[in-house]
Amino acid sequence: MRKINLLPAKKIASAGMVFVLAASMLSGCEKKDGSKAEKDPYAKAVFRDAKASTEDRVKDLMSKMDINDKIAQMIMAERNVDGGGAAYAMVKQYGLGAMLSGGGSAPTSGNNPENWSEEINNYKKAASESKFGIPILYGVDSVHGNSNVYGTTIFPHQIGLGATGDAELVEKIGTVTASETRGIGSNYAFSPVLGVAYDEHWGRFYECFGENTDLVTELGTAYVNGLQGRKDSDDFLSQNHLLCSIKHFVGEGQVKNGYNQGNVEMDAKEWDDKLKNDIIKPYVSAIEAGAQTLMVSYNSINGVNCHENKELITDYLKGELGFKGIVISDYDGVEHCKGAEYKVQLAECVNAGVDMLMEPLDWQNCYYTMINLVNDGTVSEDRINDAVSRILTVKFDAGLFEEKINSDIEKEQLKQIGSEEHRTLARQAVSESLTLLKNEKMSDDKTAIQTLAAANKIAVMGEAADDIGTQCGGWTISWTGSKGKTTEGTTILEGFKQVASDKEFEYVDSADKISADTQAVVVVAGEDPYSETQGDSTGFGLFLDEEGTTLINEAKAKVGDNVPVIVILVTGRPLTLRDSYDNIDALMSAWLPGSECAGIADVLFGEKEFTGTSPVTWPVTAFDISNKLVDDSVVLFKYGTGLKKDGSSIK
């Protein structure tokens, strides 16, 4: 955490007087029970008139705000700032524009939907009691369902949704994610990722839909339509949906060696071509679909961080592309700007065109420093007015000023969190994302998958077979995710037993425990949960681990050629299988499937056919990543690879 740089006492006192005055004004406008009094000084103001145009409401409200009020609207703070004790009071006193829960930042009262609903609605109430009663944005990382909260529906990560290639399904998932996020009171989701992923060294690879820009564009737009509602419908930005933030702008998938928060190294002409003729397409489509906010990326482009890149944000995004919404920084994004002092970094960020500052735990330093920067002319009032008018426009257009806190719609959404209907959709997504990459013929001329389906006694190996935390991956309950019983759902092994109850499944932890009469072996292997930089990997780090490799090789040695060894990979990216590949009769990637893994059994033992195709090129080894898109000789599975149960190709 950054140390807070305090202002000189006179300036702090001067700024603080505004809040004392605001607090006194509020006290005169409240009844003894804390509810709003009828004598509201702004009750008849234009900005309170739902029938007035957004433009007129924004103009009226901004005419009443001083520079301190405006700067407060530009700040997003973390819910657990000050240990949570003074958080409600600070929202009311300062009139902050937004709050968030970072990964793993759950209410102290518990991590159930009801705990979240109570806390977030208390923040909303505090905002309603601030000087102007401007509603807050409350953001969470609903990146594969409302994945912060215990008991919600966890969908496959975006890499798995990319394997489905199903825009209609993805839109439905966005709609359910919006509902389960709205159900806890949040009105803002930091999703979807629109990066185009090329290098699996990168720890955020699984957060992308794939390596094909057209696929990312189609599915990213579908996700936006699901989260926000279709722009051309009456449901757009209704309480059935929420605001989303497309991210991360821009070039994160093109950084050298796949380093998270790394640098894109291209000459100016090459970068301009890559940006404007390729990776910008998902953003343009999402903006046309009505995306209201956009999050800036941590990466740099030829040494200039995106958070300080005025040419990129102001000139290109806001100017050439005409984006009218809110540009928000990433978590502590200010710190990624050049400058030895915080005030220099902050000025760079705001002057580049960032409108809302996600300064979670250091928001007060950000607030007071911004006041000084405006006072000394380093940041102009025009730049502040541009930022705040964008923020207020989005809030008005989203109907937040008219929303009732803890409305009946929200209460109904709360009841539907983790519902059977929602989990059925997630189960469908798991089935459609399951990607069969290898399916050898066995001695009876049946494929390995056909032999598995006919088997009555099946050995299951690998800890990941019965671990819901592993199958959900990162950004699940906590920031990095974790192994174990992290949330509710159905594991792969539980799904087998549920769907194929007539078969005998024997879980064994070593090959020597496989029964002599076993007719098929399923090994579930892959990666432990991770997120962001923690997931960055070297070439050797992308080899299937020793445990998984040993299980595969020893299982094949035990059962011989006539009994198939089927491998299910639970992974956010391609893994190197060189040391076990020849002993695998059938190979499939489940990607990071989420909470409803009965969907895997629906394909393996039910009537469903494989439909998933690889959204990425799978190299022979991780040392071939840099050449995989230009040299077919280093490719194990091409983009779009997907097989059916009979071994034929889907495409």
C-alpha positions as CSV (number, residue, x, y, z in Angstrom):
1,M,0.0,0.0,0.0
2,R,1.3,3.5,-0.9
3,K,2.1,5.8,2.0
4,I,-0.3,8.8,2.0
5,N,1.3,12.1,1.3
6,L,-0.5,14.7,3.5
7,L,-1.2,18.2,2.3
8,P,-0.1,21.3,4.3
9,A,-2.4,21.8,7.2
10,K,-3.9,25.0,5.9
11,K,-5.0,23.4,2.6
12,I,-6.4,20.4,4.3
13,A,-8.3,22.5,6.7
14,S,-9.6,24.6,3.9
15,A,-10.8,21.6,2.0
16,G,-12.2,20.1,5.1
17,M,-14.4,23.1,5.7
18,V,-16.4,22.2,2.6
19,F,-17.3,18.9,4.1
20,V,-18.2,20.4,7.5
21,L,-20.6,22.7,5.7
22,A,-22.0,19.9,3.6
23,A,-22.6,17.8,6.7
24,S,-24.4,20.7,8.4
25,M,-26.6,21.2,5.3
26,L,-27.4,17.5,5.4
27,S,-28.3,17.5,9.0
28,G,-30.9,20.2,8.4
29,C,-32.4,18.1,5.6
30,E,-33.0,15.0,7.6
31,K,-35.6,13.9,10.1
32,K,-34.5,12.5,13.5
33,D,-34.8,9.0,12.2
34,G,-32.2,9.7,9.5
35,S,-34.7,9.7,6.6
36,K,-34.8,12.6,4.1
37,A,-36.8,15.6,5.3
38,E,-39.4,17.1,3.0
39,K,-37.4,20.4,3.1
40,D,-34.8,19.3,0.6
41,P,-33.0,22.4,-0.9
42,Y,-32.7,20.6,-4.3
43,A,-36.1,18.9,-4.4
44,K,-37.2,21.1,-7.3
45,A,-33.9,21.3,-9.1
46,V,-33.8,20.4,-12.7
47,F,-31.3,17.6,-12.0
48,R,-33.9,15.9,-9.9
49,D,-36.5,16.0,-12.7
50,A,-36.7,12.6,-14.4
51,K,-38.5,14.1,-17.3
52,A,-35.8,16.6,-18.1
53,S,-33.1,15.7,-20.6
54,T,-29.9,14.2,-19.5
55,E,-28.0,17.2,-20.9
56,D,-30.1,19.7,-18.9
57,R,-29.8,17.6,-15.7
58,V,-26.1,17.4,-16.0
59,K,-25.7,21.1,-16.7
60,D,-27.9,22.0,-13.8
61,L,-26.2,19.7,-11.3
62,M,-22.7,20.8,-12.4
63,S,-23.7,24.5,-12.0
64,K,-24.3,23.8,-8.3
65,M,-21.2,21.8,-7.6
66,D,-17.9,23.3,-6.6
67,I,-14.5,21.9,-7.6
68,N,-14.3,19.7,-4.5
69,D,-17.7,18.1,-5.3
70,K,-16.6,17.4,-8.8
71,I,-13.3,15.8,-7.8
72,A,-15.1,13.5,-5.4
73,Q,-17.2,12.2,-8.3
74,M,-14.0,11.2,-10.0
75,I,-12.9,8.9,-7.2
76,M,-13.5,5.2,-6.7
77,A,-12.6,3.8,-3.2
78,E,-12.4,0.3,-1.8
79,R,-15.1,-0.9,0.6
80,N,-12.6,-2.0,3.2
81,V,-10.8,1.3,3.4
82,D,-10.2,2.4,7.0
83,G,-11.0,-1.2,8.0
84,G,-14.6,-0.5,6.9
85,G,-15.4,1.4,10.1
86,A,-15.7,4.9,8.6
87,A,-16.6,3.8,5.0
88,Y,-20.3,4.8,5.1
89,A,-19.6,8.1,6.7
90,M,-16.9,9.0,4.1
91,V,-19.3,8.3,1.2
92,K,-21.9,10.6,2.8
93,Q,-19.5,13.3,3.8
94,Y,-17.3,13.4,0.6
95,G,-19.9,12.5,-1.9
96,L,-17.6,9.9,-3.6
97,G,-18.5,8.9,-7.1
98,A,-17.9,5.2,-6.8
99,M,-16.9,2.3,-4.6
100,L,-15.6,-1.2,-5.4
101,S,-14.9,-4.6,-3.9
102,G,-11.6,-5.8,-5.2
103,G,-11.0,-9.5,-5.6
104,G,-11.7,-11.2,-2.3
105,S,-13.0,-8.1,-0.6
106,A,-16.1,-9.5,1.0
107,P,-18.2,-7.9,3.8
108,T,-17.0,-8.6,7.3
109,S,-20.4,-10.0,8.1
110,G,-20.0,-12.9,5.7
111,N,-19.7,-13.8,2.1
112,N,-23.3,-14.8,1.3
113,P,-25.5,-12.8,-1.1
114,E,-27.5,-11.4,1.8
115,N,-24.3,-10.0,3.4
116,W,-23.4,-8.2,0.2
117,S,-26.8,-6.8,-0.4
118,E,-27.0,-5.3,3.1
119,E,-23.6,-3.7,2.8
120,I,-23.8,-2.3,-0.7
121,N,-27.3,-0.9,-0.1
122,N,-25.9,0.8,3.0
123,Y,-23.4,2.5,0.7
124,K,-26.2,3.5,-1.6
125,K,-28.1,5.0,1.3
126,A,-25.0,6.9,2.4
127,A,-24.7,8.3,-1.1
128,S,-28.3,9.4,-1.1
129,E,-27.7,11.4,2.1
130,S,-24.7,13.2,0.7
131,K,-24.8,16.9,-0.3
132,F,-26.5,16.3,-3.7
133,G,-27.6,12.7,-3.2
134,I,-25.7,11.6,-6.3
135,P,-25.9,7.8,-6.5
136,I,-22.6,5.8,-6.5
137,L,-21.4,3.3,-8.9
138,Y,-20.6,0.1,-7.0
139,G,-18.2,-2.1,-9.0
140,V,-17.2,-5.8,-8.7
141,D,-15.2,-8.1,-10.9
142,S,-18.1,-10.3,-12.2
143,V,-15.7,-11.8,-14.8
144,H,-17.4,-15.3,-15.0
145,G,-20.6,-14.8,-13.1
146,N,-20.7,-12.9,-9.9
147,S,-17.7,-14.9,-8.8
148,N,-16.9,-13.0,-5.6
149,V,-19.8,-14.3,-3.7
150,Y,-20.4,-17.8,-2.2
151,G,-23.3,-19.7,-3.7
152,T,-23.5,-17.8,-7.0
153,T,-23.5,-19.4,-10.5
154,I,-19.9,-19.6,-11.7
155,F,-19.7,-19.8,-15.5
156,P,-16.7,-20.9,-17.6
157,H,-14.0,-18.3,-17.9
158,Q,-13.9,-16.4,-21.2
159,I,-11.4,-18.7,-22.8
160,G,-14.0,-21.5,-22.4
161,L,-16.8,-19.3,-23.8
162,G,-14.5,-18.7,-26.8
163,A,-14.4,-22.4,-27.4
164,T,-18.2,-22.4,-27.6
165,G,-18.2,-19.8,-30.4
166,D,-21.9,-19.3,-29.4
167,A,-22.8,-15.6,-29.2
168,E,-26.4,-16.3,-28.2
169,L,-25.2,-18.4,-25.2
170,V,-22.7,-15.7,-24.2
171,E,-25.4,-13.0,-24.3
172,K,-27.6,-15.2,-22.0
173,I,-24.6,-15.7,-19.6
174,G,-24.1,-11.9,-19.6
175,T,-27.8,-11.4,-18.7
176,V,-27.6,-13.9,-15.8
177,T,-24.4,-12.4,-14.6
178,A,-26.0,-9.0,-14.6
179,S,-29.0,-10.4,-12.6
180,E,-26.8,-12.2,-10.0
181,T,-24.6,-9.0,-9.6
182,R,-27.6,-6.7,-9.4
183,G,-29.1,-9.1,-6.8
184,I,-26.3,-8.1,-4.3
185,G,-26.9,-4.4,-5.0
186,S,-24.0,-3.8,-7.3
187,N,-24.8,-1.8,-10.5
188,Y,-21.4,-2.0,-12.2
189,A,-19.3,-5.0,-13.5
190,F,-15.7,-4.8,-14.6
191,S,-16.3,-7.0,-17.6
192,P,-15.8,-8.2,-20.3
193,V,-12.1,-8.5,-21.3
194,L,-11.7,-7.6,-25.0
195,G,-8.0,-8.3,-25.3
196,V,-6.8,-10.6,-28.1
197,A,-4.6,-13.2,-26.5
198,Y,-1.6,-14.5,-28.4
199,D,0.9,-15.6,-25.8
200,E,0.0,-18.1,-23.1
201,H,2.9,-17.1,-20.9
202,W,0.5,-14.3,-19.8
203,G,-1.3,-14.9,-16.6
204,R,-4.5,-13.3,-17.9
205,F,-4.7,-15.5,-21.0
206,Y,-7.8,-17.3,-19.8
207,E,-9.7,-14.0,-19.3
208,C,-9.8,-13.5,-23.1
209,F,-12.1,-15.2,-25.6
210,G,-9.2,-16.3,-27.7
211,E,-6.6,-15.2,-30.3
212,N,-9.0,-14.4,-33.2
213,T,-10.1,-10.8,-33.3
214,D,-13.4,-11.6,-35.1
215,L,-14.3,-14.1,-32.4
216,V,-13.4,-11.7,-29.6
217,T,-15.5,-9.0,-31.3
218,E,-18.5,-11.2,-31.7
219,L,-18.5,-12.7,-28.3
220,G,-17.4,-9.5,-26.5
221,T,-20.3,-7.6,-28.0
222,A,-22.7,-10.4,-27.1
223,Y,-21.4,-10.2,-23.5
224,V,-21.9,-6.4,-23.4
225,N,-25.5,-6.9,-24.8
226,G,-26.2,-9.4,-22.0
227,L,-24.8,-7.3,-19.2
228,Q,-26.3,-4.0,-20.2
229,G,-29.2,-5.1,-22.3
230,R,-29.5,-4.5,-26.1
231,K,-29.1,-0.8,-27.0
232,D,-32.1,-0.9,-29.3
233,S,-34.4,-2.4,-26.6
234,D,-36.5,-1.0,-23.8
235,D,-34.4,-3.1,-21.4
236,F,-31.2,-1.2,-22.2
237,L,-29.6,-0.2,-18.8
238,S,-32.7,-1.2,-17.0
239,Q,-32.6,-2.7,-13.5
240,N,-32.6,-6.1,-15.1
241,H,-29.1,-5.2,-16.3
242,L,-26.1,-3.1,-15.2
243,L,-23.3,-1.0,-16.4
244,C,-20.3,-2.8,-17.7
245,S,-16.6,-1.8,-18.2
246,I,-15.0,-3.1,-21.4
247,K,-11.3,-3.7,-20.7
248,H,-8.3,-3.4,-20.8
249,F,-7.6,-0.6,-23.3
250,V,-5.4,-1.5,-25.1
251,G,-2.7,-4.0,-26.4
252,E,-2.4,-6.2,-23.3
253,G,-2.4,-9.3,-25.5
254,Q,0.5,-8.1,-27.6
255,V,3.0,-7.4,-24.8
256,K,6.5,-8.8,-25.3
257,N,6.9,-12.4,-23.9
258,G,3.4,-12.2,-22.5
259,Y,4.4,-10.4,-19.3
260,N,1.4,-9.0,-17.4
261,Q,1.6,-5.2,-17.3
262,G,4.4,-5.5,-19.8
263,N,5.4,-3.5,-22.9
264,V,4.2,-3.7,-26.5
265,E,7.4,-3.3,-28.6
266,M,6.5,-2.4,-32.2
267,D,7.6,0.4,-34.4
268,A,5.1,3.2,-34.8
269,K,3.8,2.1,-38.2
270,E,3.4,-1.6,-37.1
271,W,1.6,-0.6,-33.9
272,D,-0.7,1.8,-35.7
273,D,-1.7,-0.9,-38.2
274,K,-2.2,-3.5,-35.4
275,L,-4.3,-1.2,-33.4
276,K,-6.5,0.4,-36.0
277,N,-6.9,-2.7,-38.3
278,D,-7.1,-5.4,-35.8
279,I,-7.3,-5.2,-32.0
280,I,-9.5,-2.1,-31.9
281,K,-12.4,-4.0,-33.5
282,P,-13.8,-5.5,-30.3
283,Y,-13.8,-2.1,-28.7
284,V,-15.5,-0.3,-31.6
285,S,-18.2,-3.0,-31.7
286,A,-18.8,-2.9,-27.9
287,I,-19.0,0.9,-28.0
288,E,-21.5,0.8,-30.8
289,A,-23.5,-1.7,-28.7
290,G,-23.7,0.9,-26.0
291,A,-20.7,0.2,-23.6
292,Q,-20.8,3.1,-21.1
293,T,-17.4,2.7,-19.4
294,L,-13.9,1.6,-20.5
295,M,-11.0,0.5,-18.3
296,V,-7.5,1.5,-19.2
297,S,-4.8,-1.2,-19.4
298,Y,-1.7,-1.5,-17.2
299,N,0.5,-2.3,-20.1
300,S,2.7,0.2,-22.0
301,I,3.2,0.8,-25.7
302,N,6.8,1.4,-26.6
303,G,7.5,2.6,-23.1
304,V,4.4,4.8,-22.6
305,N,1.9,3.4,-20.1
306,C,-1.7,3.4,-21.3
307,H,-2.8,5.4,-18.2
308,E,-0.6,8.3,-19.3
309,N,-1.1,8.0,-23.1
310,K,-3.1,11.2,-24.1
311,E,-2.7,10.4,-27.8
312,L,-4.4,7.0,-27.2
313,I,-7.1,8.1,-24.7
314,T,-8.0,11.6,-25.6
315,D,-7.0,11.9,-29.2
316,Y,-7.9,8.4,-30.5
317,L,-10.5,7.0,-28.1
318,K,-12.5,10.1,-27.2
319,G,-11.7,12.0,-30.4
320,E,-11.4,9.8,-33.4
321,L,-13.6,7.0,-32.1
322,G,-16.0,9.4,-30.4
323,F,-16.3,7.5,-27.1
324,K,-18.7,9.5,-24.9
325,G,-18.6,7.3,-21.7
326,I,-16.4,7.1,-18.7
327,V,-12.7,6.2,-19.0
328,I,-11.7,4.5,-15.7
329,S,-8.2,3.6,-14.5
330,D,-7.4,0.1,-13.4
331,Y,-6.7,-0.6,-9.7
332,D,-4.0,1.9,-8.6
333,G,-3.4,2.7,-12.2
334,V,-2.1,6.1,-11.3
335,E,1.1,4.5,-10.0
336,H,1.9,3.2,-13.4
337,C,2.4,6.7,-14.8
338,K,5.8,8.3,-15.1
339,G,7.0,10.6,-12.3
340,A,8.8,10.2,-9.0
341,E,6.0,11.9,-7.1
342,Y,2.4,10.9,-6.8
343,K,1.2,14.4,-7.8
344,V,3.1,14.1,-11.1
345,Q,1.7,10.7,-11.8
346,L,-1.8,11.8,-11.0
347,A,-1.6,14.8,-13.3
348,E,-0.3,12.6,-16.1
349,C,-3.2,10.2,-15.7
350,V,-6.0,12.8,-15.5
351,N,-4.5,15.0,-18.3
352,A,-4.2,11.9,-20.5
353,G,-8.0,11.6,-20.3
354,V,-8.8,9.2,-17.5
355,D,-12.1,10.3,-15.9
356,M,-12.5,8.1,-12.9
357,L,-9.6,7.1,-10.6
358,M,-9.7,3.7,-9.0
359,E,-7.5,4.6,-6.1
360,P,-8.9,2.0,-3.7
361,L,-7.0,2.5,-0.4
362,D,-5.3,5.8,-1.1
363,W,-8.4,7.7,-2.3
364,Q,-8.0,10.6,0.2
365,N,-4.5,11.3,-1.0
366,C,-5.8,11.3,-4.5
367,Y,-8.7,13.6,-3.6
368,Y,-6.6,16.3,-1.8
369,T,-3.8,16.1,-4.4
370,M,-6.3,16.6,-7.2
371,I,-7.5,19.8,-5.4
372,N,-4.0,21.1,-5.3
373,L,-3.4,20.2,-8.9
374,V,-6.4,22.2,-10.0
375,N,-5.5,25.1,-7.7
376,D,-2.0,25.4,-9.2
377,G,-3.3,25.0,-12.8
378,T,-1.5,21.7,-13.5
379,V,-4.9,20.2,-14.2
380,S,-7.5,22.5,-15.8
381,E,-11.1,22.9,-14.6
382,D,-12.1,22.1,-18.2
383,R,-10.5,18.7,-17.8
384,I,-12.4,18.2,-14.5
385,N,-15.6,19.3,-16.1
386,D,-15.2,16.9,-19.0
387,A,-14.6,14.0,-16.6
388,V,-17.5,14.8,-14.3
389,S,-20.0,15.5,-17.1
390,R,-19.2,12.0,-18.5
391,I,-19.7,10.4,-15.1
392,L,-23.0,12.2,-14.4
393,T,-24.2,11.5,-17.9
394,V,-23.7,7.8,-17.5
395,K,-25.4,7.8,-14.1
396,F,-28.4,9.7,-15.4
397,D,-28.7,7.6,-18.6
398,A,-28.5,4.5,-16.5
399,G,-31.5,5.7,-14.4
400,L,-29.5,5.5,-11.1
401,F,-31.0,8.8,-9.8
402,E,-34.5,7.3,-10.0
403,E,-33.7,3.8,-8.6
404,K,-35.1,2.8,-5.3
405,I,-32.6,1.4,-2.9
406,N,-33.1,-2.3,-2.4
407,S,-36.0,-2.3,-4.9
408,D,-38.4,-5.1,-5.4
409,I,-36.6,-6.0,-8.7
410,E,-33.3,-6.3,-6.8
411,K,-34.9,-8.4,-4.0
412,E,-36.2,-10.8,-6.7
413,Q,-32.8,-11.0,-8.3
414,L,-31.3,-11.8,-4.9
415,K,-33.6,-14.8,-4.6
416,Q,-32.5,-16.1,-8.0
417,I,-28.8,-16.1,-7.2
418,G,-27.5,-19.7,-7.8
419,S,-31.0,-20.8,-9.0
420,E,-31.5,-24.1,-10.9
421,E,-32.3,-22.1,-14.0
422,H,-29.0,-20.2,-13.8
423,R,-27.0,-23.3,-13.1
424,T,-28.6,-25.1,-16.0
425,L,-27.3,-22.4,-18.3
426,A,-23.8,-22.7,-16.8
427,R,-24.0,-26.5,-17.3
428,Q,-24.9,-26.0,-21.0
429,A,-21.9,-23.6,-21.3
430,V,-19.6,-26.3,-19.9
431,S,-20.9,-28.9,-22.4
432,E,-20.5,-26.5,-25.3
433,S,-17.0,-25.4,-24.3
434,L,-15.6,-29.0,-23.8
435,T,-13.1,-29.3,-26.6
436,L,-12.0,-32.8,-27.9
437,L,-8.5,-32.5,-29.4
438,K,-7.4,-36.1,-29.8
439,N,-9.5,-39.3,-30.1
440,E,-7.6,-42.4,-31.2
441,K,-9.1,-45.6,-32.5
442,M,-8.9,-48.6,-30.1
443,S,-8.5,-52.3,-31.1
444,D,-12.2,-52.8,-31.7
445,D,-12.3,-49.8,-34.1
446,K,-14.2,-47.7,-31.7
447,T,-12.7,-44.4,-30.7
448,A,-11.4,-43.9,-27.1
449,I,-14.4,-41.7,-26.3
450,Q,-16.9,-44.3,-27.7
451,T,-15.1,-47.0,-25.6
452,L,-15.4,-44.8,-22.5
453,A,-19.1,-44.2,-23.1
454,A,-19.7,-48.0,-23.3
455,A,-17.5,-48.8,-20.2
456,N,-19.2,-49.9,-17.0
457,K,-16.2,-49.7,-14.7
458,I,-14.1,-46.6,-14.9
459,A,-11.1,-45.4,-12.9
460,V,-10.8,-41.7,-12.2
461,M,-7.5,-40.1,-11.3
462,G,-6.2,-36.7,-10.4
463,E,-7.1,-34.3,-7.6
464,A,-8.7,-31.9,-10.0
465,A,-11.4,-34.5,-10.7
466,D,-13.1,-33.6,-7.4
467,D,-12.0,-30.1,-6.7
468,I,-14.5,-27.3,-7.4
469,G,-11.9,-24.5,-6.6
470,T,-9.5,-25.9,-9.3
471,Q,-12.2,-26.1,-11.9
472,C,-13.4,-22.5,-11.3
473,G,-9.8,-21.1,-11.4
474,G,-8.8,-17.6,-10.5
475,W,-11.2,-14.7,-9.8
476,T,-13.4,-17.0,-7.8
477,I,-14.3,-16.0,-4.2
478,S,-10.8,-14.6,-3.8
479,W,-8.6,-12.7,-6.3
480,T,-6.4,-15.6,-7.2
481,G,-8.9,-18.4,-6.5
482,S,-7.9,-21.5,-4.5
483,K,-8.2,-25.2,-4.4
484,G,-10.8,-26.9,-2.3
485,K,-14.5,-26.5,-1.6
486,T,-14.6,-22.7,-2.3
487,T,-18.2,-22.5,-3.3
488,E,-21.3,-24.5,-4.2
489,G,-21.5,-26.6,-7.4
490,T,-20.8,-29.9,-9.0
491,T,-17.3,-31.3,-9.5
492,I,-16.3,-33.4,-12.5
493,L,-16.4,-36.6,-10.5
494,E,-19.7,-35.7,-8.9
495,G,-21.1,-35.0,-12.4
496,F,-20.0,-38.4,-13.6
497,K,-21.8,-40.1,-10.8
498,Q,-24.9,-37.9,-11.3
499,V,-25.3,-38.4,-15.0
500,A,-24.1,-42.0,-15.4
501,S,-25.4,-43.5,-12.2
502,D,-25.5,-46.9,-13.8
503,K,-21.7,-47.0,-14.0
504,E,-19.1,-47.7,-11.4
505,F,-16.6,-44.9,-10.9
506,E,-13.6,-45.7,-8.7
507,Y,-11.4,-42.8,-7.7
508,V,-7.8,-43.9,-7.3
509,D,-4.7,-41.8,-6.5
510,S,-2.1,-44.1,-8.1
511,A,-2.0,-46.5,-11.0
512,D,-1.3,-49.5,-8.9
513,K,-4.7,-49.1,-7.4
514,I,-6.5,-49.5,-10.7
515,S,-8.6,-52.6,-10.7
516,A,-7.8,-55.4,-13.2
517,D,-11.3,-55.2,-14.6
518,T,-11.3,-51.5,-15.3
519,Q,-12.6,-50.7,-18.7
520,A,-11.4,-47.1,-19.0
521,V,-9.3,-44.6,-17.2
522,V,-10.0,-40.9,-16.9
523,V,-7.2,-38.6,-15.7
524,V,-8.1,-35.0,-14.8
525,A,-5.0,-32.8,-14.7
526,G,-4.0,-29.2,-15.4
527,E,-3.3,-26.0,-13.5
528,D,-3.9,-24.8,-10.0
529,P,-5.8,-21.5,-9.7
530,Y,-4.0,-18.2,-10.4
531,S,-4.6,-14.7,-11.6
532,E,-2.7,-11.8,-13.3
533,T,1.0,-11.5,-12.7
534,Q,1.0,-14.5,-10.3
535,G,0.0,-16.6,-13.3
536,D,2.8,-15.4,-15.7
537,S,4.9,-18.4,-16.6
538,T,8.1,-19.4,-18.2
539,G,8.3,-22.1,-20.9
540,F,8.9,-24.9,-18.5
541,G,6.1,-23.6,-16.3
542,L,3.7,-24.4,-19.1
543,F,4.5,-28.1,-19.2
544,L,1.8,-30.3,-17.7
545,D,3.1,-30.8,-14.1
546,E,4.9,-33.9,-12.9
547,E,1.9,-35.2,-11.0
548,G,-0.4,-35.2,-14.1
549,T,2.3,-36.6,-16.4
550,T,3.1,-39.4,-14.0
551,L,-0.6,-40.4,-13.6
552,I,-1.0,-40.6,-17.3
553,N,2.1,-42.5,-18.0
554,E,1.7,-45.0,-15.2
555,A,-2.0,-45.5,-15.9
556,K,-1.2,-46.4,-19.5
557,A,1.5,-48.8,-18.4
558,K,-0.9,-50.5,-16.1
559,V,-3.9,-51.0,-18.4
560,G,-2.2,-51.5,-21.7
561,D,-3.3,-50.7,-25.2
562,N,-6.8,-52.1,-25.1
563,V,-8.1,-49.9,-22.3
564,P,-8.3,-46.2,-23.2
565,V,-6.7,-43.5,-21.1
566,I,-8.7,-40.3,-21.4
567,V,-7.3,-37.0,-20.2
568,I,-9.4,-34.0,-19.3
569,L,-7.3,-30.8,-18.9
570,V,-8.6,-28.1,-16.5
571,T,-6.5,-25.2,-17.8
572,G,-6.7,-21.6,-18.7
573,R,-4.3,-22.0,-21.6
574,P,-2.5,-24.6,-23.8
575,L,-0.1,-26.8,-21.8
576,T,2.9,-28.8,-23.1
577,L,2.1,-32.5,-23.1
578,R,5.4,-33.7,-24.7
579,D,6.2,-36.2,-21.9
580,S,2.8,-37.9,-21.9
581,Y,1.2,-37.2,-25.2
582,D,1.8,-40.7,-26.7
583,N,0.1,-42.4,-23.7
584,I,-3.1,-40.3,-24.2
585,D,-5.8,-42.0,-26.2
586,A,-8.3,-39.2,-26.0
587,L,-7.5,-35.6,-24.9
588,M,-9.9,-32.8,-24.2
589,S,-9.7,-29.4,-22.7
590,A,-12.4,-28.4,-20.3
591,W,-10.7,-25.0,-19.9
592,L,-11.8,-23.5,-16.6
593,P,-15.4,-24.7,-16.6
594,G,-16.8,-23.1,-13.4
595,S,-19.2,-24.6,-10.9
596,E,-21.4,-26.8,-13.1
597,C,-19.3,-29.7,-14.3
598,A,-22.1,-32.2,-14.8
599,G,-21.9,-30.6,-18.2
600,I,-18.8,-32.6,-19.0
601,A,-20.6,-35.9,-18.2
602,D,-23.5,-34.8,-20.3
603,V,-21.2,-35.1,-23.3
604,L,-19.1,-38.1,-22.3
605,F,-22.0,-40.3,-21.1
606,G,-25.1,-38.6,-22.4
607,E,-26.6,-37.7,-25.8
608,K,-24.8,-34.5,-26.3
609,E,-22.1,-34.3,-29.0
610,F,-18.8,-32.4,-28.7
611,T,-19.2,-28.9,-30.2
612,G,-16.3,-27.0,-28.7
613,T,-13.4,-25.9,-30.9
614,S,-10.1,-24.5,-29.7
615,P,-10.1,-20.6,-29.6
616,V,-6.3,-20.6,-29.7
617,T,-3.4,-22.2,-31.5
618,W,-1.9,-25.0,-29.3
619,P,1.9,-25.3,-29.8
620,V,3.9,-28.5,-29.5
621,T,5.8,-27.0,-26.6
622,A,5.7,-23.7,-24.8
623,F,9.1,-22.9,-26.4
624,D,7.3,-22.7,-29.7
625,I,4.8,-20.0,-28.7
626,S,6.6,-17.2,-30.6
627,N,6.4,-19.1,-33.8
628,K,3.1,-20.9,-33.5
629,L,1.2,-18.4,-35.7
630,V,3.7,-18.5,-38.6
631,D,5.1,-22.1,-38.5
632,D,2.7,-25.0,-38.8
633,S,5.5,-27.5,-37.9
634,V,5.4,-26.3,-34.3
635,V,1.7,-26.5,-33.9
636,L,0.1,-29.5,-32.1
637,F,-3.5,-28.3,-32.6
638,K,-4.6,-25.5,-35.0
639,Y,-7.0,-22.8,-34.1
640,G,-10.5,-24.2,-34.5
641,T,-9.5,-27.8,-33.8
642,G,-12.4,-29.8,-32.4
643,L,-13.4,-33.5,-32.8
644,K,-16.6,-35.4,-32.4
645,K,-17.1,-38.7,-30.6
646,D,-16.5,-40.7,-33.8
647,G,-13.2,-39.0,-34.4
648,S,-14.4,-36.8,-37.2
649,S,-13.8,-33.1,-37.3
650,I,-16.4,-30.6,-36.2
651,K,-15.4,-28.1,-38.8
